Amino acid sequence: MTRRVGVVGTLVLLLLTGVIASAAHGQLAVSGQQVVGTLLHGMGLDTGWRPDDDTLVRTLWYIRFPRVALSLLVGAALAVSGAVMQAVFGNPLAEPGVVGVSAGAGLGAATAIAFGITAGGSWTVAGMAFVGALAATLLVYMTARAAGRTDVVTLLLTGIAVNAIAGAGLALVMFAGDSGSREQIVFWQLGTMNGTRWVEVLVVLIVAGPATVVAVALSRSYDLLALGERTATHLGVRVELLRVSSIVLVTLLAAVGVAFAGIIAFVGLVVPHAVRMVLGPAHSSLLLVSALGGAVLLVWADLLARTLVAGADLPIGLFTALVGGPFFFYLIRRSRRRLGSWA
Amino acid sequence: MSAVACRVIGASCRRGDREVLRDVSLDVEHGRVLALVGPNGAGKSSLLGLLAADLHPSAGRVEILGRDAQSWRPRDLAVRRSVLLQANEVSFAFSVADVVEMGRSPWLGRSDAEEDQRAIENAVERADIRHLLDRPFTALSGGEKARASLARVLAQDAEVVLLDEPTAALDLRHQEEVMVVARELADRGRAVVVVLHDLSVAAAYADRVAVVDAGRLVAHGRPHEVLTPERVEATYGIAVHVVRTPDFHLSVIPQRGSSRPPQFPDNVSP
């Protein structure tokens, strides 16, 4: 209990400092105090810290805050989506990026971008990403599971196949699109929060918020699912219903993240794993703290992406992959050691 | 004066294209231990699956506590029947204490904390796993996993208890202890069904023995009626001695012939 309080406290602290540091950093110099002042003013508290310069205030509200908010939401969504996927697959290596769900979402979103489909307004890209992600999830789910579990090899091989198919589709879309949309897709594919607008933040919030709440509400069932599908059934879980709703949750969370921030891999892998190591595998705390941890990870990754090379906005997916890749490697080594061999 | 808890009525069961059970009728009674025995692949686990409402009969019916097995809501059934499967793996590193506590989850909102605590304590005691409580389930040996899972089943505190080879991975003492637990459950009015391989264990602890062979129920009755040398040989294809032990239990021992020299010094021919 005290441990949980300590972890949550640390994460909240990191979150707040990350938000302030991220909002303060940029071409126009803004101090941390001014950021806090502007935020508090927005909440109706006047501190006198808010900068007098209207340009600064508008920069914060229209450029930096949406970007920070999106990184928080997308980080939380990806981490929760990873944790739910791991629960359903009974395998800690399941992750939307690894198994190709993100790539599926990417294909859907890229199609919308390349062909200029705008039928649903701001929702178009997200909607198409959802369709692509759902197709990929169903494909992985139907091919990789046997008797309620997914062994590591099958999962990874399925991921390779799905990623390959989605990659081919993406290449085709880029080939078919004009050079402008091609460039847009390439950059977006690497993951970026650049040029975020509030309406996008709102879409992510509307989708990811309820999805996270539902996932947390299901956490007891996810615990029981760890005993295997039959045993979970014997303990009163409607496994079929749980699986179907979880697939929808994973897909919604991954797709909405991918749609507006591009493919940011490994968040759903690293964060839940770290939380499990510190707090244990119980899903109620795992899901909530993963959401918090994912938000922290992405807000800092985004800050790094903008500051590491002066004047350049590096793709955020590059950072998460830089951390996540070696970590994934370590996880594979470890589960291999535990199982003896891959059989 | 035993009341029927579960009733299998002319049930057949298909898995894939194979008919694994054909026209089986069997009553499971409160207050009794029923042992399901038979060769590998005979359909014992499928029969248990029917009783657990995991499998649907392709013909015939299965009733659990007076209602059609498939008509129960999973949660309502979960407080009335518990199942221990052969293989018990846990996907994440839940502690043994967590796993045992999961046995109480069907009772969420139906029992108070004190009741839950008592059931868990009792289960931990009887499965002899107190020293394992803080260990991660994933780090246990096969026998320890089986006992921790048994504790989970006991914590569930159900009227109908179905155990699929609970003794398989256990050492001699824990085998006997698990069967004593099964016996106690029956003595307190529960209906207990145990899939067993060791016929001597079945003879010693079960009130009724049902022999399943090639998807059919070939015998059902008291151990001494069912476990005759002729029946065992016909079912398993091996000749056996059915002997009486010094403490008056039946014991079924394969006839091993004299290909190896006798091991007891006093049997050595002069």
Interface residues (C-beta under 8 A of the other chain):
Chain A: A87 G90 N91 P92 R149 R220 D223 L224 L225 A226 L227 G228 R230 T231 T233 H234 L235 G236 V237 R238 R276 G280 P281 A282
Chain B: A52 D54 P74 R75 D76 L77 A78 V79 R81 S82 V83 L85 N88 E89 V90 S91 F92 A93 F94 S95 D98 V99 M102 G103 S105 P106 L108 R152 Q156
